[in-house]
């Protein structure tokens, strides 16, 4: 016999039995078919130690319920995405970091990036430079001023906005960047800052021409291509669906990583992470994700239990703090008997247990049995 789903209004305040050291959170919402479901989050903070597995931090980062930007006084890039995504179809890998020149010496350019398993993402970092106009020559890109470090933020990538005569044209992929211009509106007396976070293939930006938006950090919800995944918020939606999600809503909207850092599927844990020139003290930093399985169960008011493994859908590297923040998320249906409590537990992965038992490896994570 089919079990009737309940509405969100029928669900009382939910208690969480958290048997992990992580920060927990839960909420109810609706899918695009208007069926209710329960979202359960476990967010773990780990210390990054060179050439060692990630170790559990003494202090766990809290659940973030709103987005945090680098600068609250003017438009800026996203520093922290909120943790309240109902579902992600793949793992986000997000890196907040500064790129440091090799050997700490001023350099005109160098590569920096992250490798996780067999997936690598690098950017070419350059010193500062600008376009300037000269008679007979026209606009040209000036020499690079060598630097020892450069924040990997979208403020230093290609983008920005153009304003003239009260009309503002915004670069839809990166409205806070530099180098986006309309050559018809330029004054020859001005200089135009050039982006310093470039494509790893070394292509040089040309004034007035499109250029890829490069970076490692989170992309804000209103920016393309992320905004386009949200579906059609048109007159038909206002008339027939508001305030519910449009039927063509894509859950990849909840993925905030740069497109090159949206993983194929989900990270399982135990993957090796290699940071290249993203840490002040270590030019190359190699660590490994913990071998953990996080599981969630709902116990209803008749003491019936049903559950699911949680997916590791967000890896956020905060290189300046030497922290890695891992978020596991589970999505469970809501049934007519309601929820008595939610149980969150964790254990070592089966692969890690077998490896230790057979002597073929060691547990690489800081685990705690549930």
C-alpha positions as a Markdown table, in Angstrom:
| # | Residue | x | y | z |
|---|---|---|---|---|
| 1 | Unk | 0.0 | 0.0 | 0.0 |
| 2 | Unk | 1.4 | 3.4 | -0.9 |
| 3 | Unk | 2.3 | 5.7 | 1.9 |
| 4 | Unk | 0.8 | 9.2 | 1.8 |
| 5 | Unk | 3.3 | 12.1 | 1.9 |
| 6 | Unk | 2.6 | 14.8 | 4.5 |
| 7 | Unk | 2.8 | 18.5 | 3.9 |
| 8 | Unk | 5.5 | 20.6 | 5.5 |
| 9 | Unk | 2.9 | 22.3 | 7.7 |
| 10 | Unk | 2.2 | 18.9 | 9.4 |
| 11 | Unk | 5.8 | 18.6 | 10.5 |
| 12 | Unk | 6.7 | 19.8 | 14.0 |
| 13 | Unk | 10.0 | 21.1 | 15.1 |
| 14 | Unk | 12.5 | 18.3 | 14.5 |
| 15 | Unk | 15.0 | 17.0 | 17.0 |
| 16 | Unk | 18.5 | 15.9 | 15.9 |
| 17 | Unk | 20.4 | 13.1 | 17.5 |
| 18 | Unk | 23.9 | 14.0 | 16.3 |
| 19 | Unk | 26.4 | 11.2 | 16.9 |
| 20 | Unk | 29.2 | 12.9 | 14.9 |
| 21 | Unk | 31.6 | 15.8 | 15.9 |
| 22 | Unk | 30.2 | 17.8 | 13.0 |
| 23 | Unk | 27.8 | 20.8 | 12.9 |
| 24 | Unk | 24.3 | 19.5 | 12.1 |
| 25 | Unk | 21.3 | 21.1 | 10.5 |
| 26 | Unk | 17.9 | 20.1 | 9.0 |
| 27 | Unk | 15.0 | 21.7 | 7.2 |
| 28 | Unk | 12.0 | 20.7 | 5.1 |
| 29 | Unk | 11.2 | 22.0 | 1.6 |
| 30 | Unk | 9.4 | 21.0 | -1.6 |
| 31 | Unk | 10.7 | 19.6 | -4.8 |
| 32 | Unk | 9.6 | 20.7 | -8.3 |
| 33 | Unk | 6.7 | 18.3 | -8.1 |
| 34 | Unk | 5.6 | 19.9 | -4.8 |
| 35 | Unk | 6.4 | 16.8 | -2.8 |
| 36 | Unk | 7.9 | 17.6 | 0.6 |
| 37 | Unk | 11.3 | 16.2 | 1.7 |
| 38 | Unk | 13.7 | 16.5 | 4.6 |
| 39 | Unk | 17.2 | 17.8 | 4.1 |
| 40 | Unk | 19.9 | 16.8 | 6.7 |
| 41 | Unk | 23.3 | 18.4 | 6.7 |
| 42 | Unk | 26.5 | 17.4 | 8.6 |
| 43 | Unk | 29.3 | 19.9 | 8.2 |
| 44 | Unk | 32.8 | 19.0 | 9.3 |
| 45 | Unk | 35.8 | 21.2 | 9.7 |
| 46 | Unk | 39.3 | 19.7 | 9.4 |
| 47 | Unk | 42.9 | 21.0 | 9.8 |
| 48 | Unk | 45.2 | 20.9 | 6.8 |
| 49 | Unk | 48.6 | 19.5 | 7.8 |
| 50 | Unk | 51.2 | 18.9 | 5.1 |
| 51 | Unk | 51.7 | 15.4 | 3.9 |
| 52 | Unk | 49.1 | 14.0 | 6.3 |
| 53 | Unk | 45.4 | 13.1 | 6.4 |
| 54 | Unk | 43.0 | 15.9 | 7.3 |
| 55 | Unk | 42.5 | 15.9 | 11.0 |
| 56 | Unk | 39.4 | 17.0 | 12.9 |
| 57 | Unk | 39.5 | 20.6 | 14.0 |
| 58 | Unk | 39.0 | 21.3 | 17.7 |
| 59 | Unk | 36.5 | 24.0 | 16.7 |
| 60 | Unk | 33.9 | 23.3 | 14.1 |
| 61 | Unk | 32.6 | 26.0 | 11.7 |
| 62 | Unk | 28.9 | 26.8 | 12.2 |
| 63 | Unk | 26.2 | 26.2 | 9.6 |
| 64 | Unk | 26.0 | 29.3 | 7.4 |
| 65 | Unk | 22.4 | 30.4 | 6.8 |
| 66 | Unk | 23.2 | 33.3 | 4.4 |
| 67 | Unk | 25.8 | 34.2 | 1.8 |
| 68 | Unk | 28.9 | 36.1 | 2.9 |
| 69 | Unk | 30.8 | 38.4 | 0.6 |
| 70 | Unk | 34.3 | 39.7 | 0.8 |
| 71 | Unk | 33.2 | 43.4 | 1.0 |
| 72 | Unk | 29.9 | 44.5 | 2.5 |
| 73 | Unk | 30.4 | 48.1 | 1.4 |
| 74 | Unk | 30.5 | 47.6 | -2.3 |
| 75 | Unk | 29.8 | 44.8 | -4.9 |
| 76 | Unk | 32.3 | 42.0 | -4.4 |
| 77 | Unk | 32.7 | 38.3 | -4.9 |
| 78 | Unk | 31.3 | 35.5 | -2.8 |
| 79 | Unk | 33.4 | 34.4 | 0.1 |
| 80 | Unk | 31.1 | 31.8 | 1.7 |
| 81 | Unk | 28.0 | 30.3 | 0.1 |
| 82 | Unk | 25.3 | 29.5 | 2.6 |
| 83 | Unk | 24.9 | 25.8 | 3.5 |
| 84 | Unk | 21.2 | 25.6 | 2.9 |
| 85 | Unk | 21.1 | 23.9 | -0.6 |
| 86 | Unk | 18.4 | 21.3 | -0.6 |
| 87 | Unk | 20.3 | 19.1 | -3.0 |
| 88 | Unk | 23.4 | 19.2 | -5.2 |
| 89 | Unk | 23.7 | 16.8 | -8.2 |
| 90 | Unk | 27.5 | 16.7 | -7.9 |
| 91 | Unk | 30.3 | 17.8 | -5.5 |
| 92 | Unk | 31.3 | 21.4 | -5.4 |
| 93 | Unk | 35.1 | 22.1 | -4.9 |
| 94 | Unk | 35.6 | 25.6 | -3.7 |
| 95 | Unk | 39.0 | 27.2 | -2.8 |
| 96 | Unk | 39.5 | 30.5 | -1.0 |
| 97 | Unk | 43.2 | 31.2 | -1.3 |
| 98 | Unk | 46.0 | 33.6 | -2.3 |
| 99 | Unk | 48.5 | 32.5 | -4.9 |
| 100 | Unk | 52.1 | 32.8 | -3.8 |
| 101 | Unk | 55.0 | 33.2 | -6.2 |
| 102 | Unk | 57.6 | 30.4 | -6.4 |
| 103 | Unk | 60.3 | 30.8 | -3.7 |
| 104 | Unk | 58.6 | 33.9 | -2.4 |
| 105 | Unk | 60.4 | 36.1 | -5.0 |
| 106 | Unk | 58.6 | 38.7 | -7.1 |
| 107 | Unk | 57.5 | 37.1 | -10.3 |
| 108 | Unk | 55.7 | 38.3 | -13.5 |
| 109 | Unk | 53.6 | 35.1 | -13.7 |
| 110 | Unk | 53.2 | 31.6 | -12.4 |
| 111 | Unk | 50.7 | 28.8 | -12.3 |
| 112 | Unk | 48.6 | 27.9 | -9.2 |
| 113 | Unk | 45.8 | 25.5 | -8.6 |
| 114 | Unk | 44.3 | 22.4 | -7.1 |
| 115 | Unk | 44.3 | 18.7 | -8.0 |
| 116 | Unk | 41.8 | 16.2 | -6.5 |
| 117 | Unk | 42.2 | 12.7 | -7.7 |
| 118 | Unk | 42.5 | 12.9 | -11.5 |
| 119 | Unk | 40.9 | 16.3 | -11.8 |
| 120 | Unk | 43.1 | 19.4 | -11.9 |
| 121 | Unk | 42.2 | 23.1 | -12.1 |
| 122 | Unk | 44.9 | 25.7 | -12.6 |
| 123 | Unk | 45.0 | 29.4 | -13.2 |
| 124 | Unk | 47.8 | 31.6 | -14.6 |
| 125 | Unk | 48.6 | 34.4 | -12.1 |
| 126 | Unk | 50.3 | 37.5 | -13.2 |
| 127 | Unk | 51.5 | 40.8 | -11.7 |
| 128 | Unk | 49.6 | 44.0 | -12.3 |
| 129 | Unk | 49.4 | 45.7 | -15.7 |
| 130 | Unk | 47.1 | 47.9 | -17.6 |
| 131 | Unk | 46.1 | 49.0 | -21.1 |
| 132 | Unk | 47.1 | 52.5 | -22.1 |
| 133 | Unk | 46.6 | 54.6 | -25.3 |
| 134 | Unk | 49.4 | 56.1 | -27.3 |
| 135 | Unk | 49.1 | 58.1 | -30.6 |
| 136 | Unk | 49.8 | 56.0 | -33.7 |
| 137 | Unk | 50.0 | 52.8 | -31.6 |
| 138 | Unk | 46.5 | 52.8 | -30.1 |
| 139 | Unk | 45.6 | 50.7 | -27.1 |
| 140 | Unk | 48.3 | 48.3 | -25.9 |
| 141 | Unk | 48.9 | 46.2 | -22.8 |
| 142 | Unk | 51.8 | 47.5 | -20.7 |
| 143 | Unk | 54.5 | 45.5 | -18.9 |
| 144 | Unk | 53.8 | 43.4 | -15.9 |
| 145 | Unk | 54.8 | 44.5 | -12.5 |
| 146 | Unk | 56.2 | 41.4 | -10.7 |
| 147 | Unk | 54.4 | 40.5 | -7.4 |
| 148 | Unk | 54.9 | 38.0 | -4.7 |
| 149 | Unk | 51.2 | 37.2 | -4.1 |
| 150 | Unk | 47.8 | 37.7 | -5.6 |
| 151 | Unk | 44.4 | 36.8 | -4.0 |
| 152 | Unk | 42.5 | 34.4 | -6.2 |
| 153 | Unk | 39.3 | 36.3 | -6.3 |
| 154 | Unk | 37.0 | 37.3 | -9.2 |
| 155 | Unk | 37.8 | 40.9 | -8.6 |
| 156 | Unk | 41.1 | 40.1 | -10.3 |
| 157 | Unk | 39.6 | 38.0 | -13.1 |
| 158 | Unk | 38.1 | 39.3 | -16.4 |
| 159 | Unk | 34.8 | 41.0 | -16.0 |
| 160 | Unk | 33.3 | 44.2 | -14.5 |
| 161 | Unk | 30.8 | 46.7 | -15.8 |
| 162 | Unk | 30.7 | 49.7 | -18.2 |
| 163 | Unk | 28.8 | 52.9 | -17.2 |
| 164 | Unk | 28.3 | 56.0 | -19.4 |
| 165 | Unk | 25.5 | 58.5 | -19.7 |
| 166 | Unk | 23.5 | 56.7 | -17.0 |
| 167 | Unk | 23.6 | 53.4 | -18.8 |
| 168 | Unk | 25.2 | 50.4 | -17.1 |
| 169 | Unk | 26.3 | 47.3 | -18.9 |
| 170 | Unk | 27.3 | 44.5 | -16.6 |
| 171 | Unk | 29.5 | 41.5 | -17.5 |
| 172 | Unk | 27.0 | 38.7 | -16.6 |
| 173 | Unk | 29.6 | 36.1 | -15.7 |
| 174 | Unk | 31.6 | 38.4 | -13.4 |
| 175 | Unk | 30.3 | 41.9 | -12.6 |
| 176 | Unk | 33.1 | 42.6 | -10.1 |
| 177 | Unk | 36.1 | 41.9 | -12.4 |
| 178 | Unk | 38.3 | 44.1 | -14.5 |
| 179 | Unk | 39.0 | 44.4 | -18.2 |
| 180 | Unk | 35.4 | 44.4 | -19.5 |
| 181 | Unk | 35.1 | 47.6 | -21.7 |
| 182 | Unk | 33.2 | 49.1 | -24.6 |
| 183 | Unk | 36.0 | 50.5 | -26.8 |
| 184 | Unk | 33.6 | 53.0 | -28.2 |
| 185 | Unk | 33.2 | 54.6 | -24.8 |
| 186 | Unk | 36.9 | 54.8 | -23.8 |
| 187 | Unk | 38.7 | 58.0 | -23.1 |
| 188 | Unk | 42.3 | 57.9 | -24.4 |
| 189 | Unk | 43.6 | 59.6 | -21.3 |
| 190 | Unk | 42.5 | 56.7 | -19.0 |
| 191 | Unk | 44.3 | 53.5 | -18.2 |
| 192 | Unk | 42.4 | 50.2 | -18.0 |
| 193 | Unk | 43.5 | 47.6 | -15.4 |
| 194 | Unk | 44.0 | 44.2 | -16.9 |
| 195 | Unk | 42.9 | 40.9 | -15.2 |
| 196 | Unk | 45.6 | 39.1 | -13.3 |
| 197 | Unk | 43.9 | 35.7 | -13.0 |
| 198 | Unk | 44.1 | 34.3 | -16.4 |
| 199 | Unk | 43.6 | 31.1 | -18.4 |
| 200 | Unk | 46.3 | 28.5 | -17.7 |
| 201 | Unk | 47.0 | 28.2 | -21.5 |
| 202 | Unk | 48.6 | 31.6 | -21.3 |
| 203 | Unk | 46.4 | 33.4 | -23.8 |
| 204 | Unk | 46.7 | 37.2 | -23.4 |
| 205 | Unk | 43.6 | 39.3 | -22.9 |
| 206 | Unk | 42.8 | 41.7 | -25.7 |
| 207 | Unk | 41.0 | 45.0 | -24.9 |
| 208 | Unk | 37.4 | 44.9 | -26.0 |
| 209 | Unk | 37.3 | 41.2 | -26.6 |
| 210 | Unk | 35.8 | 38.4 | -24.5 |
| 211 | Unk | 38.0 | 36.4 | -22.2 |
| 212 | Unk | 37.3 | 33.4 | -19.9 |
| 213 | Unk | 36.4 | 34.1 | -16.3 |
| 214 | Unk | 39.0 | 32.2 | -14.3 |
| 215 | Unk | 39.0 | 31.4 | -10.6 |
| 216 | Unk | 38.8 | 28.8 | -7.9 |
| 217 | Unk | 36.2 | 30.3 | -5.5 |
| 218 | Unk | 32.4 | 30.3 | -5.3 |
| 219 | Unk | 30.2 | 31.9 | -8.0 |
| 220 | Unk | 27.3 | 34.0 | -6.7 |
| 221 | Unk | 23.7 | 33.0 | -7.4 |
| 222 | Unk | 22.9 | 36.0 | -9.7 |
| 223 | Unk | 25.9 | 35.4 | -12.0 |
| 224 | Unk | 25.9 | 33.4 | -15.2 |
| 225 | Unk | 26.2 | 30.5 | -15.9 |
| 226 | Unk | 24.7 | 29.7 | -12.5 |
| 227 | Unk | 21.6 | 31.9 | -12.8 |
| 228 | Unk | 20.6 | 30.2 | -16.0 |
| 229 | Unk | 20.2 | 26.8 | -14.2 |
| 230 | Unk | 17.3 | 28.2 | -12.1 |
| 231 | Unk | 14.8 | 27.9 | -14.8 |
| 232 | Unk | 12.1 | 30.2 | -16.1 |
| 233 | Unk | 10.8 | 32.9 | -13.7 |
| 234 | Unk | 8.5 | 34.4 | -16.3 |
| 235 | Unk | 4.9 | 35.7 | -16.4 |
| 236 | Unk | 3.6 | 32.1 | -16.6 |
| 237 | Unk | 5.6 | 31.3 | -13.5 |
| 238 | Unk | 4.2 | 34.4 | -11.6 |
| 239 | Unk | 0.7 | 33.4 | -12.6 |
| 240 | Unk | 0.8 | 29.7 | -12.1 |
| 241 | Unk | 3.7 | 28.7 | -9.8 |
| 242 | Unk | 4.8 | 31.5 | -7.6 |
| 243 | Unk | 6.3 | 31.1 | -4.9 |
| 244 | Unk | 7.1 | 27.5 | -5.8 |
| 245 | Unk | 10.1 | 26.5 | -8.0 |
| 246 | Unk | 9.5 | 26.6 | -11.8 |
| 247 | Unk | 9.1 | 23.1 | -13.4 |
| 248 | Unk | 12.3 | 23.6 | -15.4 |
| 249 | Unk | 14.3 | 24.4 | -12.3 |
| 250 | Unk | 17.7 | 22.7 | -12.4 |
| 251 | Unk | 19.2 | 21.5 | -9.1 |
| 252 | Unk | 22.6 | 22.3 | -10.5 |
| 253 | Unk | 21.7 | 25.9 | -9.6 |
| 254 | Unk | 22.7 | 25.0 | -6.1 |
| 255 | Unk | 26.2 | 24.1 | -7.2 |
| 256 | Unk | 28.3 | 27.2 | -6.5 |
| 257 | Unk | 31.8 | 26.0 | -7.7 |
| 258 | Unk | 33.5 | 27.3 | -10.8 |
| 259 | Unk | 32.3 | 25.0 | -13.7 |
| 260 | Unk | 35.8 | 23.5 | -13.9 |
| 261 | Unk | 35.5 | 22.5 | -10.2 |
| 262 | Unk | 32.1 | 20.9 | -10.3 |
| 263 | Unk | 33.1 | 17.3 | -9.8 |
| 264 | Unk | 31.8 | 14.4 | -12.0 |
| 265 | Unk | 29.4 | 12.8 | -9.5 |
| 266 | Unk | 30.4 | 12.9 | -5.8 |
| 267 | Unk | 33.6 | 12.7 | -3.9 |
| 268 | Unk | 33.7 | 9.5 | -1.9 |
| 269 | Unk | 36.4 | 10.5 | 0.6 |
| 270 | Unk | 40.0 | 9.4 | 0.7 |
| 271 | Unk | 40.9 | 11.4 | -2.4 |
| 272 | Unk | 44.3 | 13.1 | -2.5 |
| 273 | Unk | 44.3 | 16.9 | -2.6 |
| 274 | Unk | 47.3 | 18.7 | -4.0 |
| 275 | Unk | 47.5 | 22.5 | -3.6 |
| 276 | Unk | 50.0 | 24.3 | -5.8 |
| 277 | Unk | 51.3 | 27.7 | -4.7 |
| 278 | Unk | 48.2 | 28.4 | -2.7 |
| 279 | Unk | 49.7 | 28.3 | 0.8 |
| 280 | Unk | 52.1 | 30.8 | 2.2 |
| 281 | Unk | 54.4 | 28.3 | 3.9 |
| 282 | Unk | 54.2 | 25.4 | 1.4 |
| 283 | Unk | 54.7 | 25.7 | -2.3 |
| 284 | Unk | 53.2 | 22.2 | -2.8 |
| 285 | Unk | 50.8 | 20.9 | -0.2 |
| 286 | Unk | 49.5 | 17.4 | -0.3 |
| 287 | Unk | 46.7 | 16.1 | 2.0 |
| 288 | Unk | 44.0 | 13.5 | 1.8 |
| 289 | Unk | 40.3 | 13.5 | 2.5 |
| 290 | Unk | 39.1 | 11.5 | 5.4 |
| 291 | Unk | 37.7 | 8.0 | 4.7 |
| 292 | Unk | 34.3 | 8.5 | 6.3 |
| 293 | Unk | 30.7 | 7.5 | 5.6 |
| 294 | Unk | 28.0 | 9.7 | 7.1 |
| 295 | Unk | 24.5 | 8.3 | 7.3 |
| 296 | Unk | 21.2 | 9.8 | 8.2 |
| 297 | Unk | 18.0 | 8.1 | 9.5 |
| 298 | Unk | 14.6 | 9.4 | 10.3 |
| 299 | Unk | 12.7 | 7.8 | 13.1 |
| 300 | Unk | 8.9 | 8.5 | 12.9 |
| 301 | Unk | 6.4 | 8.6 | 15.7 |
| 302 | Unk | 5.7 | 4.9 | 15.3 |
| 303 | Unk | 9.4 | 4.2 | 15.8 |
| 304 | Unk | 9.8 | 3.1 | 12.1 |
| 305 | Unk | 13.3 | 4.0 | 10.9 |
| 306 | Unk | 14.3 | 4.8 | 7.3 |
| 307 | Unk | 17.5 | 6.3 | 6.2 |
| 308 | Unk | 20.2 | 7.0 | 3.5 |
| 309 | Unk | 23.9 | 7.6 | 3.3 |
| 310 | Unk | 24.7 | 11.3 | 3.0 |
| 311 | Unk | 26.6 | 12.5 | 0.0 |
| 312 | Unk | 29.8 | 14.5 | 0.3 |
| 313 | Unk | 28.6 | 17.3 | -1.9 |
| 314 | Unk | 30.8 | 20.3 | -0.9 |
| 315 | Unk | 34.5 | 20.6 | -0.3 |
| 316 | Unk | 35.6 | 24.1 | 0.7 |
| 317 | Unk | 39.4 | 24.7 | 1.1 |
| 318 | Unk | 40.2 | 27.8 | 3.2 |
| 319 | Unk | 43.9 | 27.9 | 2.6 |
| 320 | Unk | 44.6 | 31.0 | 4.6 |
| 321 | Unk | 43.2 | 29.3 | 7.7 |
| 322 | Unk | 44.7 | 25.9 | 6.7 |
| 323 | Unk | 41.1 | 24.4 | 7.0 |
| 324 | Unk | 39.1 | 22.1 | 4.9 |
| 325 | Unk | 35.3 | 22.2 | 5.3 |
| 326 | Unk | 33.4 | 19.1 | 4.2 |
| 327 | Unk | 29.6 | 19.0 | 3.9 |
| 328 | Unk | 27.6 | 15.8 | 3.7 |
| 329 | Unk | 23.9 | 16.1 | 2.7 |
| 330 | Unk | 21.1 | 13.6 | 2.7 |
| 331 | Unk | 17.6 | 14.0 | 1.2 |
| 332 | Unk | 14.8 | 11.9 | 2.7 |
| 333 | Unk | 11.0 | 11.8 | 1.9 |
| 334 | Unk | 8.4 | 12.8 | 4.5 |
| 335 | Unk | 5.7 | 10.4 | 5.4 |
| 336 | Unk | 2.3 | 10.6 | 7.2 |
| 337 | Unk | 3.6 | 9.5 | 10.6 |
| 338 | Unk | 5.9 | 12.5 | 10.9 |
| 339 | Unk | 9.3 | 12.7 | 12.5 |
| 340 | Unk | 10.1 | 11.8 | 16.1 |
| 341 | Unk | 13.8 | 12.6 | 15.6 |
| 342 | Unk | 16.7 | 12.5 | 13.1 |
| 343 | Unk | 19.8 | 10.4 | 13.7 |
| 344 | Unk | 23.1 | 11.4 | 12.2 |
| 345 | Unk | 26.0 | 8.9 | 12.5 |
| 346 | Unk | 29.4 | 8.2 | 10.9 |
| 347 | Unk | 32.0 | 5.5 | 10.6 |
| 348 | Unk | 35.1 | 4.7 | 8.6 |
| 349 | Unk | 34.5 | 3.6 | 5.0 |
| 350 | Unk | 34.5 | -0.1 | 4.3 |
| 351 | Unk | 37.5 | 0.4 | 2.0 |
| 352 | Unk | 39.5 | 2.0 | 4.9 |
| 353 | Unk | 38.6 | -0.8 | 7.2 |
| 354 | Unk | 39.7 | -3.5 | 4.7 |
| 355 | Unk | 42.9 | -1.6 | 3.9 |
| 356 | Unk | 43.9 | -1.5 | 7.6 |
| 357 | Unk | 42.9 | -5.1 | 8.2 |
| 358 | Unk | 44.9 | -6.4 | 5.2 |
| 359 | Unk | 47.9 | -4.1 | 5.8 |
| 360 | Unk | 47.5 | -2.7 | 2.3 |
| 361 | Unk | 47.1 | 0.8 | 3.7 |
| 362 | Unk | 46.1 | 2.8 | 6.8 |
| 363 | Unk | 43.0 | 4.7 | 7.8 |
| 364 | Unk | 43.7 | 8.1 | 6.4 |
| 365 | Unk | 40.9 | 10.0 | 8.1 |
| 366 | Unk | 40.3 | 11.1 | 11.6 |
| 367 | Unk | 37.2 | 8.9 | 12.2 |
| 368 | Unk | 35.0 | 8.3 | 15.1 |
| 369 | Unk | 32.6 | 5.3 | 15.2 |
| 370 | Unk | 29.0 | 6.2 | 15.4 |
